[in-house]
């Protein structure tokens, strides 16, 4: 939902990214062995959500908050999943809610209830008793407030990236999930990409030996879209570049690497060090392509073009996570994973899969091979089951629909989610932590243990076992 808060609120939310880590008591020191003991204590009766399954249900009823490019593009996917129905749609712009309802009804689906016209429309929607899952696709600054409200209303929540922009907010979402016994998940569609899931399965099968390092990122030239007057409503995404220095959106690259390394499932991220280039790209693009009477000429861009986070784990691994949406370059999420016996690199050339691999003893001669053979061997069961339908029902090559199909299946069968609130908080923590590290001249900052010590326990995640979708009734 594209809201229009007062300028003071926008500035407050933006500056909070840079100050949130300090306010949460983060220091530049290396993490102590008792990092779990330093986590906020649970309230009496509050328990972990690790291993807690969804309550099974015949039909998953979805309420959507935010019907711009992302939310509006996902509603038909929800309606296409067997046993799923969209019961309510919401956007501060009432015409968007009506348009979304019209589209679903036009495709033969039940017409959802419409909410809009005010900033609190989503709160009115959350009072409904026919919503099981709330999907939130609003601008970043509203994710925490709306995700928390969904949990408090007794509903599960799927939140677009990031789930929150401050450490205190991330902790509060963890605690609220534990207190309400409702799941909050990051809508990390790239974790369900075909190459990413095959890479994860190959890593867990030992193909790369002992994993030592990984590299992921979000390198996407968004300059034209950032200066569009219609794509990002109220220019919300461009405005983030005027008010904070941080890695705003590293999760698409970080999450698949963290999953392959079993972060929160035998390992955990412990420290983060951030570096940043100068902010040149947006101002240069504006000078060349944007008319002088455009509102953007009143803006000063302070966020670096390329923000790099070097992350260390408890088991001595390293992850390099990058974010750059301001430079001219082809799209890449990087997706590199390396170990004692080999390496895989995605977005590496014209091969059919777009990825290349080199592993011993299969390969020699210092020559890359195409990933295709290994992707077939390690193709995740989700892609084998729904891959043919995925591209017809969802964007980004079908991984949007795979995420939607899997979450609905988990909820209908009553299984433990592949991604939980602890994963979601850890993967989003680099947003405020990169700001904190940069504010300290690039010194390392500690990454909280949102599991409060449970990261040492091995448990399933995205490497799930095949499960059938119940028949739709």
C-alpha positions as CSV (number, residue, x, y, z in Angstrom):
1,X,0.0,0.0,0.0
2,X,1.6,3.2,-1.1
3,X,1.0,5.6,1.8
4,X,1.8,9.3,2.0
5,X,3.1,9.9,5.6
6,X,4.3,13.3,6.7
7,X,7.8,14.3,5.7
8,X,8.9,14.2,9.3
9,X,7.9,10.6,9.6
10,X,9.7,9.6,6.4
11,X,12.8,11.3,7.6
12,X,12.5,9.7,11.0
13,X,12.1,6.3,9.5
14,X,15.0,6.8,7.1
15,X,17.4,8.1,9.8
16,X,16.4,5.2,12.0
17,X,18.2,2.8,9.7
18,X,21.5,4.4,10.4
19,X,20.9,4.9,14.2
20,X,18.9,1.7,15.0
21,X,21.9,-0.5,15.5
22,X,23.5,2.0,17.9
23,X,20.2,2.4,19.8
24,X,20.0,-1.4,20.1
25,X,23.3,-1.5,21.9
26,X,25.4,-2.8,19.0
27,X,29.2,-2.4,19.4
28,X,32.1,-2.7,17.1
29,X,33.6,-5.5,19.1
30,X,33.8,-9.0,17.9
31,X,31.0,-11.3,19.2
32,X,31.5,-13.0,22.5
33,X,30.9,-16.7,23.1
34,X,27.8,-15.8,25.1
35,X,26.1,-13.8,22.3
36,X,22.9,-15.8,22.9
37,X,22.9,-14.7,26.6
38,X,23.0,-11.0,25.4
39,X,19.8,-11.4,23.5
40,X,16.6,-9.8,24.9
41,X,15.1,-12.3,27.3
42,X,11.8,-13.9,26.5
43,X,8.8,-13.0,28.5
44,X,7.3,-15.6,30.9
45,X,5.5,-18.2,28.8
46,X,7.1,-17.0,25.5
47,X,8.5,-19.9,23.5
48,X,10.5,-20.5,20.3
49,X,8.7,-20.9,17.0
50,X,11.4,-23.3,15.7
51,X,9.8,-26.5,14.6
52,X,6.2,-25.2,15.1
53,X,4.0,-26.4,12.3
54,X,1.1,-24.5,10.7
55,X,-2.3,-25.6,11.9
56,X,-3.7,-27.6,8.9
57,X,-6.6,-26.2,7.0
58,X,-8.7,-27.1,4.0
59,X,-8.3,-23.7,2.3
60,X,-5.8,-20.9,2.8
61,X,-7.4,-17.6,2.8
62,X,-5.1,-14.7,1.8
63,X,-5.4,-11.0,2.5
64,X,-3.1,-8.7,0.5
65,X,-1.9,-5.4,1.7
66,X,-0.3,-3.3,-1.0
67,X,-1.3,-3.5,-4.7
68,X,1.4,-1.7,-6.5
69,X,3.8,-3.4,-8.9
70,X,4.7,-6.3,-6.6
71,X,1.5,-6.9,-4.7
72,X,-0.7,-6.4,-7.8
73,X,1.5,-8.8,-9.7
74,X,1.3,-11.6,-7.1
75,X,-2.5,-11.7,-6.6
76,X,-3.2,-13.9,-9.6
77,X,-0.5,-16.4,-8.4
78,X,-2.2,-16.7,-5.0
79,X,-5.6,-17.4,-6.7
80,X,-4.0,-20.0,-9.0
81,X,-2.6,-22.2,-6.2
82,X,-4.8,-25.2,-5.4
83,X,-6.7,-24.7,-2.2
84,X,-6.0,-21.0,-2.0
85,X,-8.3,-18.0,-2.3
86,X,-7.8,-14.2,-2.0
87,X,-10.5,-13.0,0.4
88,X,-9.5,-9.4,0.8
89,X,-7.3,-6.8,-0.9
90,X,-6.1,-3.5,0.4
91,X,-4.3,-0.4,-0.8
92,X,-4.5,3.2,0.4
93,X,-5.5,4.0,-3.2
94,X,-9.0,2.5,-3.4
95,X,-8.9,2.3,-7.1
96,X,-6.1,-0.2,-6.9
97,X,-8.1,-2.4,-4.6
98,X,-11.0,-2.3,-7.0
99,X,-8.8,-3.0,-10.0
100,X,-7.3,-6.0,-8.2
101,X,-10.7,-7.3,-7.3
102,X,-11.9,-6.8,-10.8
103,X,-9.0,-8.8,-12.2
104,X,-9.6,-11.8,-9.9
105,X,-13.4,-11.8,-10.6
106,X,-12.7,-11.5,-14.3
107,X,-10.6,-14.7,-14.2
108,X,-13.5,-16.6,-12.5
109,X,-12.2,-16.4,-8.9
110,X,-14.4,-15.2,-6.0
111,X,-14.4,-11.5,-5.7
112,X,-12.3,-10.4,-2.7
113,X,-13.5,-7.7,-0.3
114,X,-11.9,-4.3,-1.0
115,X,-10.2,-1.9,1.5
116,X,-8.7,1.4,0.8
117,X,-8.9,5.2,0.9
118,X,-7.1,5.7,4.2
119,X,-3.8,4.9,5.9
120,X,-5.6,2.6,8.4
121,X,-7.5,0.6,5.8
122,X,-5.2,-2.4,6.4
123,X,-6.1,-2.3,10.1
124,X,-9.8,-2.6,9.2
125,X,-9.0,-5.5,6.9
126,X,-7.1,-7.3,9.6
127,X,-10.3,-7.4,11.7
128,X,-11.8,-9.9,9.3
129,X,-12.0,-13.5,10.5
130,X,-11.7,-15.1,7.1
131,X,-8.0,-14.4,6.5
132,X,-5.3,-17.0,7.4
133,X,-2.3,-15.4,5.8
134,X,-1.5,-11.7,5.2
135,X,0.8,-10.9,2.3
136,X,2.4,-7.5,2.7
137,X,3.9,-5.8,-0.4
138,X,4.0,-2.1,0.6
139,X,7.0,0.2,0.7
140,X,9.8,-0.9,3.1
141,X,9.0,1.6,5.8
142,X,5.6,0.1,6.5
143,X,6.6,-3.6,6.6
144,X,7.3,-3.8,10.4
145,X,4.2,-2.0,11.4
146,X,1.9,-4.0,9.2
147,X,3.6,-7.3,9.8
148,X,3.4,-6.9,13.5
149,X,-0.3,-5.9,13.2
150,X,-1.0,-9.0,11.2
151,X,0.5,-11.2,13.9
152,X,-1.4,-9.4,16.7
153,X,-4.6,-10.0,14.7
154,X,-4.0,-13.7,14.9
155,X,-2.9,-14.2,11.3
156,X,0.3,-15.5,9.8
157,X,2.3,-13.0,7.7
158,X,4.4,-13.2,4.6
159,X,6.3,-9.9,4.2
160,X,8.2,-8.6,1.2
161,X,11.9,-7.6,1.6
162,X,13.0,-6.4,4.2
163,X,10.6,-7.4,7.0
164,X,12.0,-4.4,9.0
165,X,14.7,-1.8,8.8
166,X,15.9,-1.6,12.4
167,X,17.3,-4.1,14.8
168,X,14.8,-3.3,17.6
169,X,12.0,-3.9,15.0
170,X,13.5,-7.3,14.0
171,X,13.7,-8.4,17.6
172,X,10.1,-7.2,18.2
173,X,8.9,-9.3,15.2
174,X,10.7,-12.3,16.6
175,X,9.1,-11.8,20.0
176,X,5.7,-11.0,18.7
177,X,5.7,-14.2,16.6
178,X,6.7,-16.2,19.6
179,X,4.0,-14.6,21.8
180,X,1.2,-14.9,19.3
181,X,2.3,-18.3,18.0
182,X,1.9,-17.1,14.5
183,X,4.6,-17.3,11.8
184,X,6.1,-14.3,10.1
185,X,8.2,-15.1,7.0
186,X,10.3,-13.1,4.6
187,X,8.9,-13.4,1.1
188,X,12.3,-14.4,-0.3
189,X,11.4,-15.7,-3.7
190,X,15.0,-16.1,-4.8
191,X,15.5,-18.8,-2.2
192,X,13.1,-20.8,-4.4
193,X,14.9,-20.2,-7.6
194,X,15.8,-23.4,-9.6
195,X,19.5,-22.8,-9.6
196,X,19.5,-21.7,-5.9
197,X,17.7,-24.8,-4.7
198,X,19.9,-27.1,-6.8
199,X,23.0,-25.4,-5.4
200,X,21.6,-25.9,-1.9
201,X,21.0,-29.6,-2.5
202,X,24.4,-30.1,-4.0
203,X,26.1,-28.4,-1.1
204,X,24.2,-30.5,1.4
205,X,25.1,-33.6,-0.5
206,X,28.8,-32.7,-0.2
207,X,29.5,-31.9,-3.9
208,X,31.6,-28.9,-3.0
209,X,33.4,-30.6,0.0
210,X,33.6,-28.4,3.2
211,X,31.9,-25.1,2.4
212,X,34.3,-22.2,3.1
213,X,32.8,-19.1,1.5
214,X,29.9,-17.7,-0.6
215,X,29.0,-14.6,-2.5
216,X,25.6,-13.3,-3.2
217,X,24.1,-10.0,-4.1
218,X,21.4,-7.8,-5.7
219,X,23.0,-6.1,-8.7
220,X,20.2,-4.6,-10.6
221,X,20.3,-1.4,-12.7
222,X,17.1,0.3,-11.4
223,X,18.0,3.9,-12.5
224,X,15.3,4.3,-15.1
225,X,12.6,2.9,-12.7
226,X,13.9,4.9,-9.8
227,X,13.3,8.1,-11.7
228,X,10.0,7.0,-13.2
229,X,7.0,9.1,-12.0
230,X,4.8,6.0,-11.9
231,X,6.7,2.8,-11.1
232,X,7.6,3.4,-7.4
233,X,4.6,5.4,-6.1
234,X,5.6,8.7,-4.5
235,X,9.2,7.8,-5.5
236,X,9.5,5.9,-2.2
237,X,12.4,3.8,-3.3
238,X,14.5,6.6,-4.7
239,X,14.0,8.6,-1.5
240,X,15.8,6.0,0.6
241,X,18.9,6.9,-1.3
242,X,18.6,10.5,0.1
243,X,18.5,9.7,3.8
244,X,20.6,6.7,4.7
245,X,23.8,4.8,3.9
246,X,23.1,1.1,4.1
247,X,22.8,-2.1,2.1
248,X,19.0,-1.7,1.5
249,X,18.3,-5.0,-0.2
250,X,21.0,-7.7,0.1
251,X,18.6,-10.6,0.9
252,X,18.1,-12.0,-2.6
253,X,21.8,-12.9,-2.8
254,X,22.5,-13.5,0.9
255,X,19.5,-15.8,1.7
256,X,20.4,-18.6,-0.7
257,X,24.0,-18.7,0.4
258,X,23.0,-18.6,4.1
259,X,20.6,-21.5,3.5
260,X,23.3,-23.6,1.7
261,X,25.6,-22.9,4.7
262,X,22.9,-24.0,7.2
263,X,22.8,-20.7,8.9
264,X,20.5,-21.0,11.9
265,X,20.7,-24.7,11.4
266,X,24.3,-25.6,12.6
267,X,26.0,-22.3,11.9
268,X,25.2,-18.6,12.4
269,X,26.3,-15.2,11.1
270,X,28.4,-13.5,13.8
271,X,30.0,-10.3,12.5
272,X,29.5,-7.9,9.6
273,X,31.8,-5.3,8.1
274,X,30.5,-2.9,5.5
275,X,32.2,-0.8,2.8
276,X,30.7,1.6,0.4
277,X,31.6,3.3,-2.9
278,X,30.8,7.0,-3.5
279,X,27.2,7.9,-4.5
280,X,27.8,8.7,-8.2
281,X,25.3,6.7,-10.3
282,X,21.9,8.3,-9.6
283,X,23.2,11.9,-9.8
284,X,25.0,11.1,-13.1
285,X,21.9,9.4,-14.6
286,X,19.8,12.4,-13.5
287,X,22.2,14.8,-15.2
288,X,22.0,13.0,-18.5
289,X,18.4,11.9,-18.7
290,X,16.1,13.7,-16.3
291,X,14.6,17.1,-17.1
292,X,15.7,20.0,-14.9
293,X,12.1,20.7,-13.7
294,X,11.8,17.1,-12.3
295,X,11.3,17.0,-8.5
296,X,14.4,14.8,-8.1
297,X,16.7,17.8,-8.8
298,X,15.9,18.9,-5.2
299,X,17.4,15.7,-3.9
300,X,20.9,14.8,-2.7
301,X,21.9,11.1,-3.0
302,X,24.1,9.9,-0.1
303,X,23.9,6.1,-0.3
304,X,26.9,4.6,-2.1
305,X,26.4,2.9,-5.4
306,X,27.9,-0.4,-4.3
307,X,27.6,-1.4,-0.6
308,X,29.5,-4.6,0.3
309,X,29.0,-6.6,3.5
310,X,31.6,-9.1,4.6
311,X,30.0,-11.5,7.0
312,X,31.7,-14.1,9.2
313,X,30.1,-17.2,10.7
314,X,30.6,-19.1,13.8
315,X,32.1,-22.0,11.8
316,X,34.7,-19.7,10.2
317,X,33.0,-19.2,6.8
318,X,32.7,-15.9,5.0
319,X,29.8,-14.5,3.0
320,X,30.2,-11.4,0.7
321,X,26.8,-9.8,0.1
322,X,26.6,-6.9,-2.4
323,X,23.9,-4.3,-3.2
324,X,24.0,-2.0,-6.2
325,X,21.0,-0.5,-8.0
326,X,22.6,2.7,-9.2
327,X,25.2,1.5,-11.8
328,X,24.9,0.5,-15.4
329,X,25.3,-3.3,-15.5
330,X,23.5,-6.5,-16.4
331,X,21.3,-8.0,-13.7
332,X,23.0,-10.5,-11.3
333,X,22.4,-12.1,-8.0
334,X,25.9,-13.6,-8.2
335,X,25.1,-16.9,-6.3
336,X,28.6,-18.2,-5.8
337,X,29.4,-21.1,-3.4
338,X,32.8,-22.6,-2.8
339,X,34.4,-25.3,-0.8
340,X,37.3,-27.6,-0.4
341,X,36.4,-29.6,-3.6
342,X,34.9,-27.1,-5.9
343,X,32.8,-24.0,-6.8
344,X,29.6,-23.0,-8.5
345,X,29.0,-19.5,-10.0
346,X,25.7,-18.3,-11.3
347,X,25.2,-15.4,-13.7
348,X,28.5,-16.3,-15.3
349,X,27.8,-16.6,-19.0
350,X,25.7,-17.8,-21.9
351,X,25.3,-21.4,-20.8
352,X,21.7,-22.7,-20.7
353,X,21.5,-22.5,-16.9
354,X,23.4,-19.3,-16.7
355,X,25.7,-21.0,-14.2
356,X,29.1,-22.7,-14.3
357,X,30.8,-25.2,-12.1
358,X,34.1,-26.8,-11.3
359,X,34.3,-29.7,-8.9
360,X,36.9,-32.4,-8.2
361,X,37.3,-35.2,-9.1
362,X,34.8,-34.7,-12.0
363,X,36.7,-31.8,-13.5
364,X,40.3,-30.9,-14.2
365,X,42.3,-28.7,-16.5
366,X,41.2,-25.4,-14.9
367,X,38.2,-25.3,-17.3
368,X,34.7,-24.4,-16.2
369,X,31.7,-26.7,-17.1
370,X,28.0,-25.8,-17.5
371,X,25.9,-26.4,-14.4
372,X,23.1,-28.1,-16.4
373,X,24.1,-31.7,-15.6
374,X,24.3,-31.0,-11.9
375,X,21.1,-29.0,-11.9
376,X,19.3,-32.0,-13.4
377,X,20.9,-34.3,-10.7
378,X,20.0,-32.0,-7.8
379,X,16.8,-30.5,-9.2
380,X,14.6,-29.7,-6.2
381,X,11.4,-31.7,-6.0
382,X,9.4,-28.5,-5.9
383,X,10.6,-27.6,-9.4
384,X,10.0,-31.1,-10.6
385,X,6.4,-31.0,-9.3
386,X,5.3,-27.5,-10.2
387,X,8.0,-26.2,-12.5
388,X,5.9,-26.6,-15.6
389,X,3.1,-24.4,-14.1
390,X,5.4,-21.9,-12.4
391,X,6.2,-19.6,-15.3
392,X,2.5,-19.5,-16.3
393,X,1.4,-18.4,-12.9
394,X,4.2,-16.2,-11.5
395,X,7.0,-13.8,-12.4
396,X,10.8,-14.0,-12.1
397,X,11.0,-17.2,-14.1
398,X,8.4,-19.0,-12.0
399,X,10.0,-18.8,-8.6
400,X,7.3,-16.4,-7.3
401,X,4.7,-19.1,-7.9
402,X,6.9,-21.9,-6.4
403,X,7.1,-19.8,-3.2
404,X,3.4,-19.3,-3.2
405,X,2.6,-22.9,-4.0
406,X,4.9,-24.2,-1.3
407,X,3.6,-21.9,1.4
408,X,0.0,-22.8,0.7
409,X,1.0,-26.4,0.8
410,X,2.7,-26.1,4.1
411,X,-0.3,-24.4,5.6
412,X,-2.8,-26.8,4.1
413,X,-0.9,-29.9,5.2
414,X,0.2,-28.5,8.6
415,X,4.0,-28.5,8.2
416,X,6.9,-26.5,9.6
417,X,7.7,-23.5,7.3
418,X,10.9,-23.7,5.2
419,X,11.8,-20.1,6.2
420,X,10.9,-18.9,9.7
421,X,11.0,-15.6,11.6
422,X,14.6,-16.3,12.7
423,X,15.8,-16.7,9.2
424,X,13.9,-13.6,8.2
425,X,15.4,-11.5,10.9
426,X,18.9,-12.7,10.3
427,X,18.7,-12.2,6.5
428,X,17.4,-8.6,7.0
429,X,19.8,-7.7,9.8
430,X,22.5,-6.5,7.3
431,X,20.2,-3.5,6.5
432,X,20.7,-1.7,9.9
433,X,24.1,-3.4,10.6
434,X,25.6,-2.1,7.3
435,X,24.6,1.4,8.3
436,X,26.1,0.9,11.8
437,X,29.4,-0.4,10.3
438,X,29.6,2.4,7.8
439,X,28.9,4.9,10.5
440,X,31.9,3.5,12.4
441,X,34.2,3.8,9.5
442,X,33.8,0.2,8.4
443,X,34.5,-1.5,11.7
444,X,32.8,-4.9,12.3
445,X,29.6,-5.0,14.2
446,X,28.0,-8.0,15.9
447,X,25.1,-9.8,14.3
448,X,22.5,-10.8,16.9
449,X,21.5,-14.4,17.5
450,X,17.8,-14.2,16.9
451,X,17.4,-18.0,17.7
452,X,18.8,-17.4,21.3
453,X,21.2,-20.3,21.0
454,X,19.1,-22.7,19.0
455,X,21.2,-22.2,15.8
456,X,23.5,-25.1,16.9
457,X,20.7,-27.6,16.3
458,X,20.5,-29.2,12.9
459,X,17.0,-29.0,11.4
460,X,15.3,-29.0,8.0
461,X,14.8,-25.9,6.0
462,X,14.6,-25.3,2.2
463,X,16.0,-28.8,1.7
464,X,12.6,-30.3,2.2
465,X,11.3,-33.8,1.4
466,X,8.6,-34.3,-1.2
467,X,5.1,-33.7,0.0
468,X,1.8,-33.8,-1.9
469,X,-0.6,-30.9,-2.2
470,X,-4.0,-32.0,-0.8
471,X,-6.7,-32.0,-3.5
472,X,-8.7,-28.7,-3.8
473,X,-12.3,-29.1,-2.8
